[in-house]
Amino acid sequence: MTHSLKARTVKTLAATAVLVAATLSPLTASARTIEKACMASDRAANNVALCGCIQQVADMTLTNSDQRQAAKFFEDPQKAQDIRQSDKESHEAFWLRYKEFGNVAAEYCG
C-alpha cells in the first residue's frame, strides 16, 4: 500500500468513526463552546464549516468541561502551554484527551 493510499485510508476511517459515533451516541445539549471560540478567533477567519466541523469532533471526543477548557485556548494560547507543562494529574489527563481531539479533528476536518 502506498503512503498516499494509507493516508487516505486513515483519513476515511477517522471520518467514518466520527460519523458513526455521531449517529449512535445520544444527543447532548451543547453550548457549541468550541465553535463559538473558533469563530471569534483570528486563526479561523470566520470559517463556519471548519469551526462547525471542529465542534462536531469536540462533541464526540471531549466532555462539556473539557470543551470549556479547550475553548479558552483560542483566546489565550498561553493557557494551552500552561496546561501542557503542568505537573497536575488532572491537567495531564486533560492534555491526553485534548491531543486525541486535535488528532481526530485534523483528520476529519483537515
C-alpha positions as protocol buffer text, in pm:
chain_id: "A"
residue {
  index: 1
  type: MET
  ca { x: 0 y: 0 z: 0 }
}
residue {
  index: 2
  type: THR
  ca { x: 147 y: 338 z: -96 }
}
residue {
  index: 3
  type: HIS
  ca { x: 189 y: 619 z: 154 }
}
residue {
  index: 4
  type: SER
  ca { x: -84 y: 833 z: -9 }
}
residue {
  index: 5
  type: LEU
  ca { x: -325 y: 539 z: -14 }
}
residue {
  index: 6
  type: LYS
  ca { x: -251 y: 471 z: 354 }
}
residue {
  index: 7
  type: ALA
  ca { x: -308 y: 838 z: 438 }
}
residue {
  index: 8
  type: ARG
  ca { x: -641 y: 842 z: 252 }
}
residue {
  index: 9
  type: THR
  ca { x: -745 y: 517 z: 420 }
}
residue {
  index: 10
  type: VAL
  ca { x: -664 y: 653 z: 767 }
}
residue {
  index: 11
  type: LYS
  ca { x: -849 y: 976 z: 691 }
}
residue {
  index: 12
  type: THR
  ca { x: -1152 y: 784 z: 563 }
}
residue {
  index: 13
  type: LEU
  ca { x: -1155 y: 556 z: 866 }
}
residue {
  index: 14
  type: ALA
  ca { x: -1129 y: 853 z: 1105 }
}
residue {
  index: 15
  type: ALA
  ca { x: -1413 y: 1033 z: 928 }
}
residue {
  index: 16
  type: THR
  ca { x: -1625 y: 719 z: 931 }
}
residue {
  index: 17
  type: ALA
  ca { x: -1560 y: 663 z: 1301 }
}
residue {
  index: 18
  type: VAL
  ca { x: -1666 y: 1016 z: 1386 }
}
residue {
  index: 19
  type: LEU
  ca { x: -1980 y: 991 z: 1174 }
}
residue {
  index: 20
  type: VAL
  ca { x: -2076 y: 656 z: 1326 }
}
residue {
  index: 21
  type: ALA
  ca { x: -2018 y: 790 z: 1676 }
}
residue {
  index: 22
  type: ALA
  ca { x: -2230 y: 1096 z: 1596 }
}
residue {
  index: 23
  type: THR
  ca { x: -2510 y: 874 z: 1469 }
}
residue {
  index: 24
  type: LEU
  ca { x: -2505 y: 624 z: 1754 }
}
residue {
  index: 25
  type: SER
  ca { x: -2429 y: 845 z: 2052 }
}
residue {
  index: 26
  type: PRO
  ca { x: -2707 y: 1019 z: 2242 }
}
residue {
  index: 27
  type: LEU
  ca { x: -2751 y: 1384 z: 2162 }
}
residue {
  index: 28
  type: THR
  ca { x: -2620 y: 1617 z: 2426 }
}
residue {
  index: 29
  type: ALA
  ca { x: -2713 y: 1972 z: 2499 }
}
residue {
  index: 30
  type: SER
  ca { x: -2414 y: 2150 z: 2357 }
}
residue {
  index: 31
  type: ALA
  ca { x: -2340 y: 2515 z: 2407 }
}
residue {
  index: 32
  type: ARG
  ca { x: -2124 y: 2496 z: 2091 }
}
residue {
  index: 33
  type: THR
  ca { x: -1843 y: 2631 z: 2305 }
}
residue {
  index: 34
  type: ILE
  ca { x: -1560 y: 2529 z: 2074 }
}
residue {
  index: 35
  type: GLU
  ca { x: -1741 y: 2653 z: 1763 }
}
residue {
  index: 36
  type: LYS
  ca { x: -1807 y: 2994 z: 1918 }
}
residue {
  index: 37
  type: ALA
  ca { x: -1446 y: 3031 z: 2032 }
}
residue {
  index: 38
  type: CYS
  ca { x: -1324 y: 2919 z: 1690 }
}
residue {
  index: 39
  type: MET
  ca { x: -1544 y: 3171 z: 1510 }
}
residue {
  index: 40
  type: ALA
  ca { x: -1424 y: 3451 z: 1737 }
}
residue {
  index: 41
  type: SER
  ca { x: -1057 y: 3371 z: 1679 }
}
residue {
  index: 42
  type: ASP
  ca { x: -835 y: 3532 z: 1418 }
}
residue {
  index: 43
  type: ARG
  ca { x: -698 y: 3195 z: 1306 }
}
residue {
  index: 44
  type: ALA
  ca { x: -1027 y: 3055 z: 1179 }
}
residue {
  index: 45
  type: ALA
  ca { x: -1103 y: 3362 z: 968 }
}
residue {
  index: 46
  type: ASN
  ca { x: -1473 y: 3305 z: 1040 }
}
residue {
  index: 47
  type: ASN
  ca { x: -1472 y: 2971 z: 858 }
}
residue {
  index: 48
  type: VAL
  ca { x: -1817 y: 2844 z: 953 }
}
residue {
  index: 49
  type: ALA
  ca { x: -1766 y: 2499 z: 801 }
}
residue {
  index: 50
  type: LEU
  ca { x: -1429 y: 2443 z: 970 }
}
residue {
  index: 51
  type: CYS
  ca { x: -1546 y: 2567 z: 1310 }
}
residue {
  index: 52
  type: GLY
  ca { x: -1863 y: 2355 z: 1286 }
}
residue {
  index: 53
  type: CYS
  ca { x: -1657 y: 2051 z: 1196 }
}
residue {
  index: 54
  type: ILE
  ca { x: -1422 y: 2106 z: 1489 }
}
residue {
  index: 55
  type: GLN
  ca { x: -1726 y: 2136 z: 1718 }
}
residue {
  index: 56
  type: GLN
  ca { x: -1862 y: 1804 z: 1588 }
}
residue {
  index: 57
  type: VAL
  ca { x: -1535 y: 1633 z: 1675 }
}
residue {
  index: 58
  type: ALA
  ca { x: -1530 y: 1803 z: 2016 }
}
residue {
  index: 59
  type: ASP
  ca { x: -1880 y: 1673 z: 2085 }
}
residue {
  index: 60
  type: MET
  ca { x: -1761 y: 1320 z: 2014 }
}
residue {
  index: 61
  type: THR
  ca { x: -1428 y: 1331 z: 2197 }
}
residue {
  index: 62
  type: LEU
  ca { x: -1444 y: 1587 z: 2480 }
}
residue {
  index: 63
  type: THR
  ca { x: -1668 y: 1634 z: 2780 }
}
residue {
  index: 64
  type: ASN
  ca { x: -1850 y: 1966 z: 2821 }
}
residue {
  index: 65
  type: SER
  ca { x: -1595 y: 2059 z: 3086 }
}
residue {
  index: 66
  type: ASP
  ca { x: -1307 y: 1972 z: 2852 }
}
residue {
  index: 67
  type: GLN
  ca { x: -1469 y: 2182 z: 2580 }
}
residue {
  index: 68
  type: ARG
  ca { x: -1493 y: 2484 z: 2809 }
}
residue {
  index: 69
  type: GLN
  ca { x: -1125 y: 2444 z: 2898 }
}
residue {
  index: 70
  type: ALA
  ca { x: -1019 y: 2398 z: 2534 }
}
residue {
  index: 71
  type: ALA
  ca { x: -1224 y: 2698 z: 2418 }
}
residue {
  index: 72
  type: LYS
  ca { x: -1005 y: 2920 z: 2634 }
}
residue {
  index: 73
  type: PHE
  ca { x: -706 y: 2823 z: 2418 }
}
residue {
  index: 74
  type: PHE
  ca { x: -849 y: 3008 z: 2117 }
}
residue {
  index: 75
  type: GLU
  ca { x: -838 y: 3338 z: 2306 }
}
residue {
  index: 76
  type: ASP
  ca { x: -521 y: 3273 z: 2505 }
}
residue {
  index: 77
  type: PRO
  ca { x: -285 y: 3012 z: 2355 }
}
residue {
  index: 78
  type: GLN
  ca { x: -57 y: 3050 z: 2658 }
}
residue {
  index: 79
  type: LYS
  ca { x: -321 y: 2867 z: 2862 }
}
residue {
  index: 80
  type: ALA
  ca { x: -264 y: 2561 z: 2645 }
}
residue {
  index: 81
  type: GLN
  ca { x: 107 y: 2574 z: 2718 }
}
residue {
  index: 82
  type: ASP
  ca { x: 40 y: 2615 z: 3090 }
}
residue {
  index: 83
  type: ILE
  ca { x: -184 y: 2307 z: 3094 }
}
residue {
  index: 84
  type: ARG
  ca { x: 55 y: 2104 z: 2876 }
}
residue {
  index: 85
  type: GLN
  ca { x: 352 y: 2180 z: 3101 }
}
residue {
  index: 86
  type: SER
  ca { x: 165 y: 2139 z: 3427 }
}
residue {
  index: 87
  type: ASP
  ca { x: 254 y: 1854 z: 3662 }
}
residue {
  index: 88
  type: LYS
  ca { x: -101 y: 1838 z: 3793 }
}
residue {
  index: 89
  type: GLU
  ca { x: -251 y: 1495 z: 3723 }
}
residue {
  index: 90
  type: SER
  ca { x: -585 y: 1636 z: 3606 }
}
residue {
  index: 91
  type: HIS
  ca { x: -405 y: 1863 z: 3358 }
}
residue {
  index: 92
  type: GLU
  ca { x: -203 y: 1570 z: 3225 }
}
residue {
  index: 93
  type: ALA
  ca { x: -522 y: 1365 z: 3176 }
}
residue {
  index: 94
  type: PHE
  ca { x: -695 y: 1657 z: 3007 }
}
residue {
  index: 95
  type: TRP
  ca { x: -396 y: 1711 z: 2777 }
}
residue {
  index: 96
  type: LEU
  ca { x: -409 y: 1350 z: 2657 }
}
residue {
  index: 97
  type: ARG
  ca { x: -779 y: 1387 z: 2575 }
}
residue {
  index: 98
  type: TYR
  ca { x: -716 y: 1723 z: 2408 }
}
residue {
  index: 99
  type: LYS
  ca { x: -434 y: 1581 z: 2193 }
}
residue {
  index: 100
  type: GLU
  ca { x: -662 y: 1299 z: 2076 }
}
residue {
  index: 101
  type: PHE
  ca { x: -931 y: 1555 z: 1994 }
}
residue {
  index: 102
  type: GLY
  ca { x: -677 y: 1753 z: 1793 }
}
residue {
  index: 103
  type: ASN
  ca { x: -561 y: 1446 z: 1602 }
}
residue {
  index: 104
  type: VAL
  ca { x: -917 y: 1341 z: 1514 }
}
residue {
  index: 105
  type: ALA
  ca { x: -1015 y: 1698 z: 1420 }
}
residue {
  index: 106
  type: ALA
  ca { x: -710 y: 1727 z: 1193 }
}
residue {
  index: 107
  type: GLU
  ca { x: -801 y: 1402 z: 1016 }
}
residue {
  index: 108
  type: TYR
  ca { x: -1173 y: 1467 z: 995 }
}
residue {
  index: 109
  type: CYS
  ca { x: -1178 y: 1842 z: 929 }
}
residue {
  index: 110
  type: GLY
  ca { x: -840 y: 1888 z: 761 }
}
